[in-house]
Amino acid sequence: MINQRQVVDFALQRRALLAEVRSGRVGSYEACDASPYLLRAAKFHGRDGDQPCPICRQEPLTLVSWVYGDELKHVAGSARTPEELARMAGSFAEFTVYDVEVCRACHWNHLVRSYVLGTGEPAGPRRTTGR
């Protein structure tokens, strides 16, 4: 089990946006604006959710986890699988994960939650061995 810290849930914002769409104050074209990059990440790095899309109800939502953190260097800003997150949590001191739900059919997307992973220990100097 991965120890998630500083969890922020965006369920209230999601419910408010869906209420706006259902009332007609916000068009579905505004809410369904996933970028091609996000859709590709959902296809290759996402995991199937258990809920149908709240807009089109055609297929289950896909959950994509994005990672950010200074210590991640070139990996920051990329999508990662749960297995990769578990491995990274034991290798890095601290990084933030953003879970985004995506519908690959109608392109609905919304930030679900964010949380911090990592060992919690300050990153020490890296030792290099040179010969």
C-alpha positions as CSV (number, residue, x, y, z in Angstrom):
1,M,0.0,0.0,0.0
2,I,1.3,3.4,-0.9
3,N,1.2,6.0,1.8
4,Q,-0.6,9.1,0.3
5,R,0.0,12.4,2.1
6,Q,-1.6,15.8,1.7
7,V,-4.6,14.4,-0.2
8,V,-6.9,17.0,-1.9
9,D,-10.2,15.7,-3.3
10,F,-11.9,17.7,-6.1
11,A,-15.3,16.0,-5.9
12,L,-17.1,19.2,-5.1
13,Q,-15.8,21.0,-8.1
14,R,-16.7,18.0,-10.2
15,R,-20.2,17.9,-9.0
16,A,-20.6,21.7,-9.5
17,L,-19.4,21.5,-13.1
18,L,-21.7,18.5,-13.9
19,A,-24.6,20.5,-12.4
20,E,-23.7,23.4,-14.7
21,V,-23.6,21.1,-17.7
22,R,-26.9,19.4,-16.9
23,S,-28.6,22.8,-16.4
24,G,-27.3,24.1,-19.7
25,R,-25.2,26.9,-18.3
26,V,-22.1,25.2,-19.5
27,G,-21.9,23.4,-22.8
28,S,-20.7,19.9,-23.0
29,Y,-18.1,21.0,-25.6
30,E,-16.5,23.2,-22.8
31,A,-16.4,20.3,-20.3
32,C,-15.2,17.7,-22.9
33,D,-12.0,19.2,-24.0
34,A,-9.3,16.6,-23.3
35,S,-6.1,17.2,-25.3
36,P,-4.8,14.6,-27.6
37,Y,-1.8,14.1,-25.2
38,L,-4.2,13.4,-22.3
39,L,-6.2,10.9,-24.5
40,R,-3.0,9.1,-25.5
41,A,-1.9,8.9,-21.8
42,A,-5.3,7.5,-20.9
43,K,-4.9,4.8,-23.6
44,F,-1.4,3.7,-22.7
45,H,-0.9,4.6,-19.0
46,G,-4.5,4.8,-17.6
47,R,-6.4,2.3,-15.6
48,D,-10.1,1.6,-16.1
49,G,-12.4,3.1,-13.6
50,D,-15.6,1.6,-12.3
51,Q,-17.9,4.5,-13.2
52,P,-19.4,5.3,-16.6
53,C,-18.7,8.7,-18.1
54,P,-21.1,11.3,-16.5
55,I,-21.6,13.1,-19.8
56,C,-22.0,10.4,-22.6
57,R,-22.4,7.2,-20.4
58,Q,-20.9,5.3,-23.3
59,E,-17.8,3.8,-21.7
60,P,-16.2,3.7,-18.2
61,L,-13.9,6.5,-17.2
62,T,-10.1,6.0,-17.4
63,L,-7.9,7.3,-14.5
64,V,-4.5,8.8,-15.4
65,S,-1.9,9.7,-12.8
66,W,0.5,12.5,-13.6
67,V,3.6,13.1,-11.6
68,Y,5.4,16.4,-10.7
69,G,8.3,17.2,-8.5
70,D,11.7,18.9,-8.6
71,E,13.5,15.7,-7.8
72,L,11.9,13.9,-10.8
73,K,13.9,15.9,-13.4
74,H,12.9,14.7,-16.9
75,V,10.1,12.3,-15.5
76,A,8.1,15.3,-14.2
77,G,5.0,16.0,-16.1
78,S,4.5,12.5,-17.3
79,A,1.8,9.9,-16.9
80,R,2.6,6.8,-14.7
81,T,1.0,3.5,-14.0
82,P,0.2,2.3,-10.4
83,E,3.2,0.0,-10.5
84,E,5.5,2.8,-11.5
85,L,4.1,5.0,-8.8
86,A,4.8,2.4,-6.2
87,R,8.4,2.0,-7.4
88,M,8.9,5.8,-7.5
89,A,7.4,6.2,-4.0
90,G,10.3,4.2,-2.7
91,S,13.0,5.9,-4.8
92,F,12.2,9.6,-4.4
93,A,11.8,11.8,-1.3
94,E,8.7,13.6,-2.4
95,F,6.6,14.2,-5.5
96,T,3.0,15.1,-6.3
97,V,0.5,12.9,-8.1
98,Y,-2.5,14.3,-9.9
99,D,-5.2,11.8,-10.8
100,V,-7.4,12.8,-13.8
101,E,-10.5,11.0,-15.0
102,V,-10.9,10.8,-18.8
103,C,-13.6,9.6,-21.1
104,R,-11.9,8.4,-24.3
105,A,-15.3,8.5,-26.1
106,C,-16.5,12.1,-25.5
107,H,-13.2,13.6,-24.1
108,W,-14.6,14.5,-20.7
109,N,-11.8,15.1,-18.2
110,H,-11.6,16.3,-14.7
111,L,-9.0,16.4,-11.9
112,V,-10.1,13.9,-9.3
113,R,-7.5,14.2,-6.6
114,S,-3.9,15.2,-5.8
115,Y,-1.6,13.7,-3.2
116,V,2.1,13.5,-2.3
117,L,4.1,10.3,-2.4
118,G,7.7,9.5,-1.6
119,T,9.9,8.3,1.2
120,G,9.6,11.6,3.1
121,E,13.3,11.6,3.7
122,P,15.3,14.5,2.4
123,A,17.3,13.6,-0.7
124,G,20.9,13.3,0.2
125,P,23.9,13.9,-2.0
126,R,24.2,11.3,-4.7
127,R,27.4,9.3,-4.6
128,T,29.0,8.6,-7.9
129,T,31.6,6.0,-8.5
130,G,34.3,6.9,-10.9
131,R,37.1,4.8,-12.1
